[in-house]
Amino acid sequence: MILLTSPYYVRNLLYVFTSYMASDLLCHGPMSASLRLLLPPGIPATETETERNLLSDLEATSGGEERAQALWHLVLFYQNDAKRSDLATALLHQMIHESHDHERKATAYLALGQIAQLNENWNTALAHYAKGLSFSPTEHDTSYLLRNNAGYCLNALGLYAAGEKYCRRAIEIDAKRHNAYKNLGVSLYGQGDHRSAAWCWVEAIKVNPADPDAAVLLRELLSKHPSLNSDYPWIQQALKKFRKKNSQPI
């Protein structure tokens, strides 16, 4: 089975978690009036100055977007610095409880799903993505990532036909992003459609030549099914362009 498990993909998921989520979660409407809910048990969890400063910043907030930003900074600290995904998860649930904004809730569920996905808890991640989609988010990135990531998790569970549907919908939302092409290729490969899988990975290379995953998947495909070299010469052509673009062997 071909599955996208390279370190690059994990790093990219972390990048999405830290950069996109940090900006998007803060851009929606005001939080509810319940501004002083107790923090989850276990906080504070470290003796670092960073955590003390973040908690101090939270205590100084008056609510609304200011509080949302302070809570989000704590989420990022526990997830990325302290390696306490349990506390990051608890804080995200608290943010969902405090918010009445559907876009904000959908984005928080996306973050919860990404944490579960990083830990390879596929079913938990899928449940979070489904919950996020239930709020019918209209924000472009949230809508794309909820579907793309759900497709990835379904592939990981071997549910390729279901994964295909999510990946195709993600591509409909944004055909200029490469991850859904990669994941759709995995879905199609899992269903035995090797030519279409190759086409998806070639498209992923075209959209983002800097990502080596699609080229690795194509190479693995050709190794297992060498007849594709002669049947579909455009696959090797895409690999040659990738090699030339990145100046590295395939």
C-alpha positions in Angstrom: 0.0 0.0 0.0 1.2 3.5 -0.9 0.7 6.0 1.8 2.0 9.5 2.3 4.0 9.1 5.5 7.2 11.0 4.6 8.8 13.5 7.1 8.1 16.2 4.5 4.3 15.6 4.7 4.4 15.7 8.5 6.4 18.9 8.5 3.9 20.4 6.1 1.0 19.4 8.4 2.8 21.1 11.3 3.3 24.2 9.1 -0.4 24.4 8.4 -1.2 23.9 12.0 1.1 26.8 13.1 0.8 29.3 10.3 -2.7 29.0 8.8 -4.5 28.1 12.0 -2.9 30.9 14.0 -4.1 33.5 11.6 -7.5 32.1 10.8 -8.8 31.2 14.2 -8.5 34.8 15.3 -10.3 36.5 12.5 -14.0 35.7 13.4 -16.6 37.2 15.7 -16.5 37.8 19.4 -16.5 35.0 22.0 -19.3 34.4 24.4 -19.6 36.2 27.7 -18.1 33.3 29.5 -14.6 34.8 29.6 -13.0 33.3 32.7 -13.5 29.6 32.4 -11.0 27.6 34.4 -8.0 26.4 32.4 -7.8 22.6 31.8 -6.3 20.5 34.6 -2.5 20.2 34.4 -1.9 23.9 33.5 0.7 25.2 34.2 2.6 22.2 33.0 6.2 23.4 32.7 8.5 25.7 34.6 9.5 27.7 31.6 9.4 31.4 31.3 7.6 31.1 28.0 4.6 29.4 29.7 4.6 31.9 32.5 4.5 34.8 30.1 1.7 33.2 28.0 -0.4 32.6 31.1 0.3 36.1 32.3 -0.8 37.4 28.9 -4.0 35.4 29.1 -4.8 36.7 32.6 -4.4 40.2 31.4 -6.9 39.9 28.5 -10.3 41.5 28.6 -12.0 38.9 26.4 -13.0 38.7 22.8 -10.3 38.4 20.1 -7.6 39.3 22.7 -8.5 36.3 24.8 -8.8 34.1 21.6 -5.3 35.1 20.6 -3.9 34.4 24.0 -5.5 31.0 24.2 -4.3 30.2 20.7 -0.7 31.0 21.6 -1.0 28.6 24.5 -2.3 25.9 22.2 0.7 26.3 19.9 3.1 26.3 22.9 1.7 23.0 24.3 1.5 21.4 20.9 4.8 22.4 19.4 7.1 23.4 22.3 6.0 21.4 25.3 4.9 18.4 23.3 1.7 18.2 25.3 -0.9 17.5 22.7 -3.3 16.6 25.5 -3.3 20.1 26.8 -3.4 21.7 23.4 -6.5 19.5 22.7 -8.1 20.5 26.0 -7.6 24.2 25.2 -9.1 23.8 21.7 -12.2 22.2 23.2 -12.4 25.1 25.7 -12.2 27.6 22.8 -15.0 25.7 21.0 -17.1 25.9 24.1 -16.6 29.6 24.5 -17.3 30.5 20.9 -20.6 31.0 19.2 -19.0 31.5 15.8 -19.3 28.6 13.4 -16.2 29.5 11.4 -14.2 29.6 14.5 -15.5 26.3 15.7 -14.8 24.6 12.3 -11.2 25.9 12.4 -10.7 24.6 15.9 -12.1 21.2 14.9 -9.6 21.2 12.0 -6.8 21.8 14.5 -8.1 19.0 16.7 -8.2 16.7 13.7 -4.6 17.6 12.7 -3.4 16.8 16.2 -5.1 13.4 16.0 -3.8 12.9 12.5 -0.2 13.6 13.6 -0.6 10.9 16.2 -2.1 8.5 13.5 -5.4 8.4 15.4 -7.3 8.2 12.1 -10.8 7.7 13.4 -10.5 10.4 16.0 -9.2 12.8 13.3 -12.1 11.9 11.0 -14.6 12.6 13.7 -13.1 16.0 14.3 -13.1 16.8 10.5 -16.7 15.7 10.2 -17.6 17.9 13.1 -15.8 20.8 11.5 -17.7 20.2 8.2 -21.0 20.1 10.1 -20.6 23.8 10.7 -20.5 24.4 6.9 -17.5 26.6 6.9 -17.2 29.1 4.0 -13.6 30.1 4.7 -11.5 28.8 1.8 -8.6 27.1 3.6 -10.7 25.6 6.3 -13.1 24.1 3.8 -10.2 22.7 1.7 -8.2 21.3 4.6 -11.1 19.6 6.3 -11.8 17.6 3.2 -8.2 17.0 2.1 -7.2 15.8 5.6 -10.3 13.6 5.8 -9.3 12.0 2.5 -5.9 11.3 3.8 -7.2 9.6 7.0 -9.7 7.5 5.0 -6.8 6.4 2.8 -4.8 5.4 5.9 -7.7 3.2 6.9 -7.9 1.6 3.5 -11.2 3.2 2.7 -10.1 4.4 -0.7 -13.4 5.0 -2.4 -14.6 7.2 0.5 -11.2 9.0 0.5 -11.6 9.7 -3.2 -14.8 11.7 -2.7 -13.3 14.0 -0.1 -10.1 14.5 -2.2 -12.1 15.4 -5.3 -14.2 17.9 -3.4 -11.0 19.5 -2.0 -9.6 19.8 -5.5 -12.9 21.4 -6.6 -12.4 24.0 -3.9 -8.8 24.7 -4.8 -7.1 23.1 -7.7 -3.9 25.1 -7.1 -2.9 23.2 -4.0 -1.0 19.9 -4.4 -1.9 17.8 -1.3 -5.3 16.8 -2.5 -3.9 15.6 -5.8 -1.4 13.4 -3.9 -4.1 12.0 -1.6 -6.5 11.4 -4.6 -3.7 9.5 -6.2 -3.4 7.3 -3.2 -7.2 6.7 -3.2 -7.1 5.7 -6.9 -4.1 3.5 -6.5 -5.8 1.7 -3.7 -8.7 1.0 -6.0 -6.4 -0.4 -8.7 -6.5 2.6 -11.1 -2.8 3.0 -11.6 -3.0 5.3 -14.6 -5.3 7.8 -12.9 -3.1 7.6 -9.7 -0.1 8.5 -11.9 -1.9 11.4 -13.4 -2.8 12.8 -10.0 0.8 12.6 -8.8 2.0 14.3 -12.0 -0.5 17.1 -11.4 0.9 17.4 -7.8 4.4 17.8 -9.2 3.1 20.5 -11.6 1.4 22.4 -8.8 4.3 22.2 -6.4 7.6 20.9 -7.8 9.3 21.5 -4.5 7.4 18.7 -2.8 9.2 15.4 -3.3 6.4 13.1 -2.2 4.6 12.8 -5.5 7.9 12.0 -7.3 8.6 9.3 -4.8 5.1 7.8 -5.2 5.6 7.8 -9.0 8.9 6.1 -8.7 7.4 3.4 -6.5 4.5 3.0 -8.9 6.9 2.4 -11.8 9.0 0.0 -9.8 5.9 -2.1 -9.1 4.4 -1.8 -12.5 7.2 -1.3 -15.0 4.9 -1.6 -18.0 3.6 1.9 -17.2 6.9 3.3 -18.5 6.1 2.3 -22.0 2.3 2.7 -21.8 2.4 6.2 -20.4 5.7 8.0 -21.3 4.4 11.2 -19.8 5.1 9.8 -16.3 8.9 9.7 -17.0 8.7 13.1 -18.6 7.2 14.5 -15.4 9.9 12.8 -13.3 12.6 14.2 -15.6 11.2 17.7 -15.2 11.1 17.2 -11.5 14.7 16.1 -11.4 15.8 19.1 -13.5 13.8 21.5 -11.4 15.2 20.2 -8.1 18.7 19.1 -9.3 18.4 15.8 -7.5 18.2 12.2 -8.6 14.9 10.4 -8.6 
